């Protein structure tokens, strides 16, 4: 059972989060399946995947907590402080991906309709 209510979540490294996110996109595993497999909350995995689509690998890096205490004193630009052009590019890439998926669905639908009309 993934994260019983009231229990603290396990803090995962960037590499572990990357493995989970890639499993979602490459193996088409659902958030629920990944949640049970890795004992991480559904909402955390969903957030990682959505952020990964927009911001890339930098979105999986910890922004708070113990992970950043180790880096104290080192100047590191925030991965989320992307300028407006970078955000626009990321948004346009996401829209293009969605449009390509929709186009493929319509192509498949058209192909199936033509096949069904040939059978009649």
C-alpha positions as semicolon CSV with decimal commas, in nm:
position;residue;x (nm);y (nm);z (nm)
1;X;0,000;0,000;0,000
2;X;0,145;0,335;-0,099
3;X;0,201;0,589;0,178
4;X;-0,046;0,525;0,455
5;X;-0,207;0,849;0,567
6;X;0,003;1,023;0,830
7;X;0,334;0,864;0,733
8;X;0,612;1,080;0,596
9;X;0,709;1,029;0,236
10;X;1,043;0,882;0,142
11;X;1,278;1,146;0,001
12;X;1,404;1,028;-0,337
13;X;1,710;1,146;-0,525
14;X;1,686;1,313;-0,865
15;X;1,806;0,991;-1,031
16;X;1,536;0,783;-0,862
17;X;1,268;1,032;-0,966
18;X;1,404;1,026;-1,322
19;X;1,375;0,645;-1,333
20;X;1,012;0,663;-1,219
21;X;0,922;0,939;-1,467
22;X;1,089;0,760;-1,758
23;X;0,905;0,441;-1,669
24;X;0,580;0,635;-1,696
25;X;0,659;0,776;-2,040
26;X;0,849;0,484;-2,196
27;X;0,659;0,187;-2,054
28;X;0,322;0,367;-2,038
29;X;0,277;0,274;-1,672
30;X;0,000;0,457;-1,488
31;X;0,058;0,678;-1,186
32;X;-0,124;0,421;-0,971
33;X;0,098;0,136;-1,087
34;X;0,412;0,338;-1,021
35;X;0,277;0,450;-0,684
36;X;0,233;0,091;-0,570
37;X;0,560;-0,028;-0,722
38;X;0,781;0,241;-0,564
39;X;0,570;0,320;-0,255
40;X;0,545;0,687;-0,350
41;X;0,222;0,886;-0,350
42;X;0,017;0,909;-0,668
43;X;0,013;1,290;-0,651
44;X;0,392;1,314;-0,620
45;X;0,449;1,097;-0,927
46;X;0,185;1,290;-1,122
47;X;0,349;1,621;-1,030
48;X;0,695;1,496;-1,128
49;X;0,567;1,379;-1,467
50;X;0,380;1,701;-1,543
51;X;0,675;1,916;-1,435
52;X;0,915;1,697;-1,633
53;X;0,713;1,760;-1,950
54;X;0,738;2,136;-1,902
55;X;1,076;2,195;-1,737
56;X;1,270;1,879;-1,821
57;X;1,509;1,702;-1,588
58;X;1,573;2,016;-1,380
59;X;1,216;1,995;-1,246
60;X;1,303;1,677;-1,057
61;X;1,576;1,841;-0,850
62;X;1,488;1,912;-0,489
63;X;1,410;2,278;-0,423
64;X;1,398;2,259;-0,043
65;X;1,505;2,051;0,252
66;X;1,814;1,851;0,330
67;X;1,918;1,813;-0,031
68;X;1,977;2,187;-0,067
69;X;2,144;2,229;0,274
70;X;2,444;2,038;0,137
71;X;2,477;2,298;-0,137
72;X;2,459;2,595;0,097
73;X;2,696;2,871;-0,007
74;X;2,717;2,752;-0,365
75;X;2,550;2,988;-0,606
76;X;2,315;2,786;-0,821
77;X;2,055;2,938;-1,048
78;X;1,708;2,811;-0,975
79;X;1,588;2,561;-1,232
80;X;1,239;2,707;-1,210
81;X;1,351;3,063;-1,278
82;X;1,336;3,016;-1,652
83;X;1,286;3,327;-1,853
84;X;0,963;3,377;-2,043
85;X;1,107;3,256;-2,374
86;X;1,215;2,924;-2,222
87;X;0,871;2,878;-2,070
88;X;0,706;2,962;-2,399
89;X;0,928;2,712;-2,582
90;X;0,842;2,442;-2,329
91;X;0,471;2,520;-2,358
92;X;0,488;2,514;-2,740
93;X;0,671;2,180;-2,735
94;X;0,397;2,039;-2,514
95;X;0,127;2,174;-2,747
96;X;0,308;2,029;-3,049
97;X;0,328;1,690;-2,881
98;X;-0,046;1,705;-2,807
99;X;-0,127;1,811;-3,165
100;X;0,082;1,525;-3,305
101;X;-0,100;1,276;-3,084
102;X;-0,437;1,412;-3,196
103;X;-0,330;1,395;-3,562
104;X;-0,225;1,032;-3,519
105;X;-0,560;0,948;-3,359
106;X;-0,749;1,111;-3,647
107;X;-0,534;0,925;-3,901
108;X;-0,611;0,595;-3,731
109;X;-0,981;0,682;-3,713
110;X;-0,985;0,770;-4,083
111;X;-0,807;0,445;-4,168
112;X;-1,056;0,241;-3,965
113;X;-1,352;0,418;-4,128
114;X;-1,215;0,347;-4,478
115;X;-1,164;-0,019;-4,390
116;X;-1,517;-0,053;-4,255
117;X;-1,661;0,109;-4,571
118;X;-1,464;-0,131;-4,793
119;X;-1,613;-0,428;-4,608
120;X;-1,968;-0,315;-4,686
